[in-house]
């Protein structure tokens, strides 16, 4: 039920936007200024990792179920697509909120679980929005690490499919499900921050050069989306993060205790927003791609 799922994601997102997902339980041993309530809260934060793990497991189960159901369906109506989009947007927002305000340990766990799930099999394009939401979220949290574990493998997978398939795969209107899924994932990965993509320029251009003439509708749409996403991330100015606090949120908690930032507002004139501004290499990459 996409409506109920979207509402659940929305509820969790509203809460997780206001807290940092960090295990602060060690603070009770390093600080002597904690109230009894703060000690209880610090101890309860040890459950964050278990909560996120369970949430991801249930999300993966939902995606697996939807993938099977939708692959058997002949037609998906407009209402279903609209509900699917709403659920995927809420999922993206929720996971983004977690990964941008969590400890390195929890982020690595999230990244590992998502990358392992994506690598395990191919998925129906019909549920690509939900999967893209997961990828988009961890890309925002740590583009360098996410790309390292996903982009080379995805490009290699695409090249392997093309190398081991018949020469008609590019001109086949029926397409190849695995290739379509890989291109969909590729299109999402090139949303990553422009400067993080530079080192992968040769493999990115290689995929475009080989797939630009594909005629299968969904595969071609994935390639077109990849081109749009790549040019935007290389040439646009955009905020880099949306964290609740600019303080160091990692242990030890001697100077700053993350739970004390929960739900706190920031004065407008004290915002220190960091923007991505295209550098020379990114502009050159964009120009080379267009040419």
N, C-alpha and C positions, 0 to 999 in steps of 0.2 A: 504494500500500500504506500505509494509515493507520497501522498498527502501527509499521512501520519509520520512517515520517515522524515520528511522535510521539517515538520513541526518539532520533532525530537531533536534534529540537528540544530534547529534554530534556538531551541531552549538551551541546549548544551553550549552553543556558541555564545549566547548572551552571558553565561556564567564564566566561561573560559576566557572571554575577552578581558575580564576584570582580575584574573589571577595569573600567577606565574607557576607553571608546572615544574616545580623543583623540590627535591627532597631536602627539606630544611631540618630534618630530625637531629642532625649532628650539632645544630646550633645550641641545643640545651646543654651541651658539654663545653661549648666554647664561649658562651655569653652568660653574664651574671645579672643582666638587666631585664630578663624576661618575666612577664607576669605569668600567673598560672594558666590563664587562657591562651597566651602566646605559646607556652610550652605544649599545651594540648594540641594547638593548631600545628606546631612544628612536627610533632610526632605523627599527626594524621597525614602530613604531606608525604610520608614514606609510602603511602598507598597510591600515589600518582602513577607510578610506573605500571602497577597492576591494572589500574583503571584504563590507562591508554592501551595496554596490551589487549585487554578484554574487548575494548571498543573496536580496535582494529580487527580482531578475530571475527567479531560479529559482522563488521562491515564486509569482510572478505566472504563470509558465508552468504550474505545477502547478494553480493555481486555474482558469486558462483550460481546461486539459485536463479537470479534474473537472467544471467547469460544463457542458462539452459532453457528457461521459459521463453525468452525472446527469440532464441534461435529456432524454436519450434513454431513461432507465430508467423503467420503469413503477412499480416498487415498490422501496423501500430497506428492507432488513430492520433489525431492532433492533440487531444486532451492528454493522452499518455505521454507524448513527447514533452508537453508543457510541464507536466508534473515531474517528469524525469529531470528536466532542466532545473526546476526549482530545487529538487533534492540535491542535485549535484552542486549547485551554487552554495547551498547551505553547508554541504560536506566540505567543500573547498575552503570556505570561510572558517569553519570550525578547526580543521586540521592546520590551516595557516596560523590561526591564533595560538594553537598549541606549540607548533614548531618554532615560532618566532619568540616565544616566551618560556622556553623549557631549557633544562640543563643539557649539556653536551651528551651526557649519558643517555638521557631519554630520547634526544634527537637521533642518536646513532641507532637506538633500538627501533624507532619508527622508520627510519630510512632503510634499515636492514629488512624489516618485515615487509615493507612495501616493495622494495626491489626484488626480494625473493618471490613474492606473490606474482609480480609482473613477469618474472622470468620463467615461472613454472609452466605457463601455457599461453595459448592465444585466446583472445576473447572476441565476442561478437561486437561489431561496430555499434550495435544498438545500445550498448551500455558504456560506450567510450566516454560519455560525459562524467560518469562516476569515477572511472579510472583516471581520466584526465585531471579530475579534481584532486585526487591523491598526489599525482605527480606535480601538479602546479603548486600545491602546498609545500612539499618538501623542497622544491626548487626555490621558493621564496625564503625558506628557512636557511638553506645552505646550498647555493647553486654549485659551488666547486665540488663538494663531496658528492652531491646527487648526480651531477654529470659524469663524474669519474666512474660511478658504478652502473650507469644506465646508458649513456650516449654511445660509447664505443661498442658495447654489446649489441645495441639496437641497430647501429649502422652495419655491423658485421653480419647480423641476422638478415638484414635486407639484401646485402651483397651476396650472401650465401644462397638465398632464395632465388635471386636472379641468375646466379652462376649455375645452379643445379636444376633449373627449370627449362622447359622447352622455350625456344626463341619466341613463341607466340604469346608468352605471358603478358607482355606489354600491350599486345593488340587483341587480347581476349576480353570481350565485354563481360564475361562472367566473373573475371577476376580470381584472385587467390586469397582466401580468408586470412592466412598467416601474414601475407605481404600487406594486406590492407590494415591489419591490426598493427604491424610493425611501423608502417608509415604514419598511422594515427598517433602512436606513441612518439615517434620522431618529431612530428609536428608540435607536440606539447613540449618536448625537451628543448627545442630551439626558442622557447619563450624565455629561457634563462637569461640572466643579466648579460649584456653584451660582452663585457670584458672577460667573462668566464667562458665564453664560446670561442674566443680567438684561437686557442690552442687546438681546437677541433676543426678548424676551417677546412683543411684538406678532405677529411672524411665527410663533412657536411656537404661540401660542393660536389663530391663524388656521388652522393646519394641523389642530389638534384639532377646532375647530368644524366644519370642512368634512368631516372624515373619520370623525367619531364614529359616524355611522350606516351605515358601510360593512358589508356582510354577507358579503363573501368571507372565508373562514375565515383564510387566511394573512395577508391584509391587516389583518383585524381584530385578529389576534394581535399584529401589529407595532404597531398603535395602542395596544393594551392594554399591551404591554411599554414603549412610550414613556411612557405615563402613569405606570407604576410607577417607571421609571428617573428620570423628572423629579421626582416627589415625594420619592424617596429622596435624590437629590443636593441638593435644596433644603432638606431638613429633617434629614438625618443628620449626626452628627459622625464624621469619618473622617480618617485620616492623609493628608497631602498629597503626600508623596514617600518613596521608599525608596532613597535614594542611599547609596553606599558611604562617602562622605565629605561633610562640610558645608563643606569648604574651596572656595575659588574654583578651578575647574578650567580656566579659560580662560587663554590666553596673556596676558602673558609668564609664564614659569615661574620667575621669580626667587624668589618666596616659597614656592611649593608646587609640587612635582613629582608629578603624578598617578600615575606608575608606582610610586611608593613607597607608595601606599595600596593597591596590588593585594593582595588576599587578606588584608588586615589586619582583625582583629576590632575591635569597639568595646565598651568597658566598659559594662555595663548601666546603671550609675548616671551615665554620661556621655552617654547618648542625649539628643538634643535634638529630639524628634519634634514637628513642626509639624502641628496639626490644623485641619481645616476646621470652623468653628463657624458655623452659619447666622446671617446678619445679618438686620436688620429687613426689608430689601428682599426677601430670599429667602423669609422667612416670609410676607410679604404676597403674593408671587407664588404660593406654594403654596396659600394660602387662596383667592386669586382663582381659581386653576385648579380647585380642588375645588367652589367655588360655581358 
